Amino acid sequence: MINWISLLMVIAYSIYFSTSRSVREHNSNSSLAKCIPMLLGMTSSVTIGLIIAIWIPHLLAISTIASIMLSAIIAFLIGRVFGINGIIEAQSSSFMGAMMGAMLGVMLSTEEVVTMVIAADVIYLISLLAILLLLMNGKEQKPQKKLNSKVIIYSTVFILSLTFISTIGVLQSLSKAEVEDTPNVHNHSH
């Protein structure tokens, strides 16, 4: 369950980022605009690669290819706002991140899966929030009240997302622990 929620969250936030007015109004020739696609491409693709590899852990090649393909779509959405340079940056970092995430997902033990998915989500969400706040602060500071309300909204959504994904992760871990602690009773009738 946490895998589906995590994947949908990364896709939804990436789509939101690519359609955000704050991002579209930013100067795409600034040095910050050259780093944004790389950071978001890498963090989103590591999460995507991790989740896909968790779903199909015995097929590293298939999970890597699927991760690269899905990450390439997300990277295109992230990078297109910043032009061709943004697309190239996002694509190249997402290629590497998808491979790393897939390898990590295959290597994890079942006890570590939930912890790693939560960690990848937290890193992605922190990166996204930091970039959105940087872009908002880089804009003209005239509408100070509107800026503060956006910061509050972004921070609230960020905290709610972290709380939601962490709660689901803890609940899923607890349910797995209960199943593992239940003694196996076999009825041997001959």
C-alpha positions in Angstrom: 0.0 0.0 0.0 2.8 2.4 0.9 4.4 1.8 -2.5 1.2 2.8 -4.4 0.8 5.9 -2.3 4.4 6.9 -2.6 4.4 6.4 -6.4 1.2 8.4 -6.8 2.5 11.1 -4.6 5.7 11.5 -6.6 3.7 11.6 -9.9 1.1 14.1 -8.5 3.7 16.5 -7.0 5.8 16.3 -10.2 2.8 17.2 -12.3 1.9 20.0 -9.9 5.5 21.3 -10.1 5.5 21.3 -13.9 2.2 23.2 -14.0 2.9 25.6 -11.1 2.8 29.3 -11.9 5.7 30.0 -9.6 7.9 27.7 -11.7 6.6 29.0 -15.0 7.3 32.6 -14.1 10.9 31.9 -13.0 13.8 33.0 -15.2 14.8 29.8 -17.0 18.3 31.2 -17.7 19.3 31.6 -14.0 21.8 29.2 -12.4 19.1 28.0 -10.0 17.0 26.9 -13.0 19.9 24.7 -14.2 20.0 22.8 -10.8 16.3 22.4 -10.3 15.6 19.8 -13.0 18.7 17.8 -12.0 17.7 17.7 -8.3 14.0 16.8 -8.8 14.8 14.4 -11.7 17.2 12.5 -9.4 15.1 12.4 -6.3 11.9 11.5 -8.1 13.6 8.7 -10.1 15.3 7.2 -7.1 11.9 6.9 -5.5 10.3 5.5 -8.6 13.1 3.0 -9.2 12.9 1.9 -5.6 9.2 1.3 -5.7 9.2 -0.6 -9.0 12.1 -2.8 -7.9 10.2 -3.6 -4.7 7.3 -4.8 -6.8 9.4 -7.1 -9.0 12.6 -7.8 -6.9 13.6 -10.9 -8.8 13.7 -9.2 -12.2 16.4 -6.5 -12.0 16.6 -5.8 -15.7 12.8 -5.4 -16.1 12.5 -3.2 -13.0 15.4 -1.1 -14.2 13.9 -0.6 -17.6 10.4 0.2 -16.2 11.9 2.6 -13.8 13.9 4.4 -16.5 10.9 4.7 -18.7 8.5 6.0 -16.0 11.2 8.3 -14.7 11.9 9.7 -18.2 8.2 10.8 -18.4 8.4 12.5 -15.0 11.7 14.1 -15.9 10.3 15.5 -19.1 7.4 17.1 -17.1 9.9 18.6 -14.6 12.4 19.7 -17.2 10.2 21.1 -19.9 9.4 24.2 -17.9 13.1 25.1 -18.1 13.5 24.5 -21.8 15.8 22.0 -23.6 18.6 22.4 -21.1 16.2 21.5 -18.3 14.9 18.5 -20.2 18.5 17.2 -20.8 19.4 17.8 -17.1 16.3 16.1 -15.8 16.6 13.2 -18.2 20.3 12.5 -17.5 19.8 12.6 -13.7 16.6 10.6 -13.8 18.4 7.9 -15.9 21.0 7.5 -13.2 18.5 7.8 -10.3 16.2 5.2 -11.8 19.0 2.7 -12.1 20.2 3.4 -8.5 16.7 3.2 -7.1 16.0 -0.1 -8.9 19.3 -1.6 -7.6 18.6 -0.5 -4.1 15.0 -1.9 -4.2 16.3 -5.3 -5.2 19.0 -5.4 -2.5 16.7 -4.4 0.4 15.4 -7.0 2.9 11.7 -7.1 3.5 12.2 -5.5 6.9 13.9 -2.5 5.4 11.5 -1.7 2.6 9.1 0.5 4.4 11.9 2.5 6.0 13.6 3.1 2.7 10.4 4.1 0.9 9.6 6.6 3.7 13.2 8.0 3.5 13.0 8.4 -0.3 9.7 10.1 0.0 11.0 12.5 2.7 14.1 13.4 0.6 11.9 14.0 -2.5 9.4 16.1 -0.5 12.1 18.2 1.2 13.7 18.8 -2.2 10.4 19.8 -3.8 9.5 22.1 -0.9 12.9 23.8 -0.8 12.8 24.5 -4.6 9.2 25.9 -4.5 10.2 28.1 -1.6 13.4 29.3 -3.4 11.4 30.1 -6.5 8.8 32.0 -4.5 11.4 34.0 -2.7 13.2 34.8 -5.9 10.2 36.5 -7.3 9.3 40.1 -6.7 8.5 40.7 -3.0 5.6 43.1 -3.4 2.7 40.8 -2.5 4.2 40.0 0.9 0.9 38.8 2.4 0.2 36.5 -0.6 3.8 35.1 -0.3 3.4 34.3 3.3 0.1 32.5 2.7 1.7 30.4 0.0 4.5 29.5 2.3 2.0 28.4 4.9 0.0 26.4 2.4 3.1 24.7 1.0 4.4 23.9 4.5 1.1 22.6 5.6 0.8 20.3 2.6 4.4 19.2 3.1 3.7 18.3 6.8 0.5 16.5 5.9 2.2 14.5 3.2 5.0 13.5 5.5 2.6 12.6 8.3 0.4 10.6 5.9 3.2 8.6 4.3 4.8 8.0 7.7 1.6 6.8 9.3 0.9 4.4 6.4 4.4 3.1 6.7 4.2 2.6 10.4 0.8 0.9 10.1 2.1 -1.4 7.3 5.2 -2.2 9.4 3.1 -3.1 12.4 0.8 -5.3 10.4 3.8 -7.2 8.9 5.2 -7.6 12.4 1.9 -9.0 13.7 1.8 -11.5 10.9 5.4 -12.6 11.5 4.8 -12.9 15.3 1.8 -15.1 14.8 2.9 -18.7 15.4 2.3 -21.1 12.5 -0.1 -23.8 13.6 -0.1 -26.7 11.3 -2.7 -29.4 11.5 -1.0 -32.6 10.7 -3.7 -35.2 10.1 -2.7 -38.5 8.7 
